[in-house]
Amino acid sequence: MSKLLSITEPGLQQDASNAKFALWALGFRPFYLLASIFAALSIPLWVAQYTGYLPVSLMHGSTWHGHEMLFGYTLAVVAGFLFTAGRNWTGQPTPTGGVLFVFALLWIAGRVLVLTPYATAAALVNVAFPIVVGIGLAIPLVKSHNRRNYFFVALLILLGAVVLAMHLSWLGMLAWPERVSLQVGLDVVLFIIAVMGGRVIPMFTNNGIPGTQAIRHPLIEKIALGCVLVLLGADILSATATMIATIALAAAVVHAARLYLWQPWRTFATPLVWVLHVAYGWVIISLVLRALAVLGLVAEPLAIHALTIGAIGGMTIGMMTRTARGHTGRPLLADGFELACFVLVQAAAVIRVFGGMIVPYAYLGTVIGSGICWSLAFALYAIRYWPVLSRERIDGKPG
C-alpha cells in the first residue's frame, strides 16, 4: 500500500533533460493534456458565472457549460483514446506529428470561438472536429478491415450532427431544443462508456487482481448495450416521459447485473481498477435518476451530473491515467497524486448529486464545492502528467 501512496514512485519521473519531446507521438498525449487543462480551468469559469462573480456572461450560459464539457472536454479524451486504441486494434498508424498537431489546433479553436461573436466560425470548427477525428480513425480501420470497430466512426459522425444541430439552434436556423442536442450527445457518450467498459473493466479486473473472476455474460452484454441504444432513439424521437423512465429503469437493472458480474467489491485495494468500477456504478445511478427526473421526482441536473461527473469524469480520469502509464512504459500502479485525482472526482460527483439532493437549501454551496474538487483533480493530473505526456517513453519504444 505504501507503494501505491508514494508520490515519488519510481517510473513516473524521468530526467526530462535527457528525454526527447514527444507530445505529438500518439493521440493520447496532446488530447489528454489539453482535456485536463481545460477541465481544470473551465469549471471555475463556469462556477464564477453561475454564482454571479463573473461580471461578463459566457455565450449561451448553461448551454455553453454543457456544450464545452461534452463536446470539448469529453470529446478530446475520446479522440485521444480512439487514436491510441485504434493503432493497437489495427496495427496501422493513426494521426501523429503535424496531422495530430492540426487536430489539436482545431479543438483549441473550437474552445475559443464559442466565446466570441463569430458564431458561424464556431459552428464550422466544432462540427468539423468529431468528423475529422472519425476520418482519422476510419482510415486505419478500413485498411485493416477491422469491421468490429466501424461503429465508432458512425458515433463520431453522429456527434458531429448533434453539434451541428446545437449550433444551428444557437443561430436561430433550426427549431430544435438545445437541451435535446445535449441529451442525445450524452446518450452517445454513455454508449461509448458501455461498450468500452464491457471490453476493458473485466479484463483489467482479472489482470490486476489475481483470483478475480469478472465475467461477461453474452446475453446481459447485448441487452445492456441495446437498452442504451433504445434510450438514444427515444431521446431523438422525443418519446413520452413514461417511456423514457421505463427504458432508463430497465437499463439501470441490466447494467447493475453487468457490474455485479465484474465483482467490484474485490477491487478496493487497486485504485486503477476500482476507479473504473465506481465510475460504472455512476452509470446505474444516473439511469435511475434520469427516470425519476423525467417523472418530475428529482431535479434534472442531478441526473445529468451523475452521468457527467460521476460516470464520464470517473471513467475518463481512470483511463487517462492507465493509458498514459501503459503507453509510456510505466508500471500500472496508482501513486498518491493519482489516488488524489480519483478521490477528488468522486467527491465532486457526490457533492454535486447527493449534496444537492440532501441539502437543497445549500445548493449553491454544492455547486461551488463540486467545482473545486473537479478542478483540483484535473489540475493535479495536468501538473503530474505534463512530463509524462510530453516526453518519449521511458522504455525507448515508439508512441
Residue pairs with C-beta under 8 A, 6 or more apart in sequence:
1 269
3 9
3 333
4 271
4 333
4 334
4 335
4 336
4 339
5 335
5 336
5 339
6 335
6 336
7 335
7 336
7 337
8 335
9 331
9 333
9 335
11 330
11 331
11 394
12 325
12 330
12 335
12 384
12 388
13 387
14 387
14 391
14 394
16 387
16 391
19 391
19 392
19 394
20 391
20 392
21 390
21 391
21 392
22 29
22 390
22 391
22 392
22 393
23 29
23 30
23 33
23 389
23 390
24 30
24 96
24 97
24 98
24 100
24 101
25 96
25 392
25 398
25 399
26 83
26 84
26 87
26 94
26 96
26 327
26 399
27 79
27 80
27 81
27 82
27 83
27 84
27 86
27 94
27 95
27 96
27 100
28 80
28 81
28 83
28 84
28 320
28 323
28 324
28 327
28 389
29 80
29 389
29 390
30 80
30 100
30 101
30 104
30 389
31 76
31 77
31 79
31 80
31 83
31 104
31 107
32 76
32 77
32 80
32 320
32 323
32 324
32 385
32 389
33 382
33 385
33 386
33 389
33 390
34 76
34 104
34 107
34 108
35 73
35 76
35 77
35 80
35 316
35 320
35 378
36 320
36 378
36 379
36 381
36 382
36 385
37 378
37 382
38 68
38 72
38 73
38 76
38 111
39 69
39 73
39 374
39 375
39 378
40 375
40 376
40 378
40 379
40 382
41 375
42 68
42 69
42 72
42 73
43 371
43 374
43 375
44 371
44 375
45 54
45 58
46 58
46 64
46 65
46 371
47 367
47 368
47 371
48 54
49 57
49 58
49 61
50 62
50 65
50 367
51 364
51 367
51 368
58 64
58 65
58 115
59 114
59 115
59 116
60 67
60 114
60 170
60 178
63 166
63 170
63 178
63 179
63 182
64 114
64 115
66 182
66 304
67 114
67 166
67 182
68 111
68 114
69 308
70 182
70 185
70 186
70 189
70 308
71 110
71 126
71 129
71 130
71 159
71 163
71 185
72 107
72 110
72 111
73 316
74 189
74 312
74 316
75 107
75 129
75 130
75 133
75 159
76 107
77 316
77 319
77 320
78 133
78 189
78 192
79 103
79 107
79 129
79 133
80 320
80 323
81 196
81 319
81 323
82 133
82 137
82 152
82 156
83 94
83 95
83 100
83 133
83 136
83 137
84 94
84 323
84 327
86 92
86 94
86 137
86 140
86 141
86 149
87 93
87 94
87 140
87 399
89 140
89 141
89 144
89 146
89 148
89 149
90 140
90 141
90 143
90 144
90 146
91 144
92 139
92 140
92 143
92 144
93 140
94 136
94 137
94 140
95 103
95 136
99 136
103 129
103 132
103 133
103 136
106 125
106 128
106 129
106 132
107 129
109 125
110 122
110 125
110 126
110 129
113 121
113 122
113 125
113 126
114 122
114 126
116 122
119 167
119 170
119 171
120 171
122 167
123 163
123 164
123 167
123 168
123 170
123 171
126 163
126 167
127 160
127 163
127 164
127 167
128 160
129 160
129 163
130 156
130 157
130 159
130 160
130 163
131 156
131 157
131 160
133 156
134 152
134 153
134 156
134 157
134 160
135 153
137 152
137 153
137 156
138 150
138 153
140 146
141 147
141 149
141 150
141 152
141 153
152 192
155 188
155 191
155 192
158 188
159 185
159 188
162 181
162 184
162 185
162 188
163 181
163 185
165 174
165 176
165 181
166 178
166 181
166 182
168 174
168 176
169 175
169 176
169 177
169 178
169 181
170 178
180 235
180 238
183 235
184 232
184 235
184 236
186 304
186 307
186 308
187 228
187 231
187 232
187 235
188 232
189 312
190 228
190 231
190 283
190 286
190 307
190 311
191 225
191 228
191 229
191 232
193 279
193 280
193 283
193 311
193 312
193 315
194 224
194 225
194 228
194 255
194 283
195 225
196 319
197 276
197 280
197 283
197 315
198 216
198 221
198 224
198 225
198 258
200 276
200 319
201 214
201 262
201 273
201 276
201 277
201 280
202 214
202 215
202 216
202 261
202 262
203 214
204 272
204 273
204 276
204 322
205 212
205 214
205 262
205 263
205 266
205 267
205 273
205 277
206 212
206 213
206 214
208 270
208 272
208 273
208 332
209 266
209 267
209 269
209 270
209 273
212 263
212 266
212 267
213 263
214 261
214 262
214 263
215 261
215 262
216 261
217 257
217 258
217 261
220 254
220 257
220 258
220 261
221 258
223 254
224 251
224 254
224 255
224 258
227 247
227 250
227 251
227 254
227 255
228 251
230 247
230 251
231 244
231 247
231 248
231 251
234 243
234 244
234 247
235 244
239 247
241 294
241 295
241 296
242 295
244 290
244 291
244 294
245 290
245 291
245 292
245 294
245 295
246 291
248 287
248 288
248 290
248 291
248 294
249 287
249 288
249 291
251 287
252 284
252 287
252 288
252 291
255 280
255 283
255 284
255 287
256 284
259 277
259 280
259 281
259 284
262 277
262 280
264 274
264 277
264 278
264 280
264 281
267 273
267 274
267 277
268 274
271 334
271 338
271 339
271 342
272 318
272 321
272 322
272 332
272 333
272 334
272 338
275 314
275 317
275 318
275 321
275 334
275 342
276 314
276 315
276 318
276 319
278 314
278 346
279 310
279 311
279 312
279 313
279 314
279 315
279 318
280 311
280 315
281 310
282 306
282 307
282 309
282 310
282 311
282 314
282 349
283 307
283 311
285 306
285 310
285 353
286 303
286 304
286 306
286 307
286 310
286 311
289 298
289 302
289 303
289 306
289 353
290 303
290 307
292 298
292 303
293 299
293 300
293 302
293 303
294 300
298 357
299 356
299 357
301 356
302 352
302 353
302 356
302 357
305 349
305 352
305 353
305 370
306 349
306 353
309 345
309 348
309 349
309 352
309 353
309 370
309 374
310 346
310 349
310 353
313 345
313 348
313 349
313 374
313 377
314 342
314 345
314 346
314 349
317 341
317 342
317 345
317 377
317 378
317 381
318 342
320 381
320 385
321 334
321 338
321 341
321 342
321 381
322 332
324 330
324 385
324 388
324 389
325 331
325 332
325 333
325 388
326 332
327 393
327 399
328 388
328 389
328 393
328 394
328 399
329 393
329 394
329 395
329 396
329 397
330 388
330 394
334 342
337 380
337 381
337 384
338 381
338 384
340 377
340 380
341 377
341 378
341 380
341 381
341 384
342 377
344 373
344 374
344 376
344 377
344 380
345 373
345 374
345 377
347 370
347 373
348 370
348 371
348 373
348 374
348 377
349 370
351 366
351 369
351 370
351 373
352 366
352 367
352 370
355 362
355 365
355 366
355 369
355 370
356 363
356 366
356 367
359 365
359 366
393 399
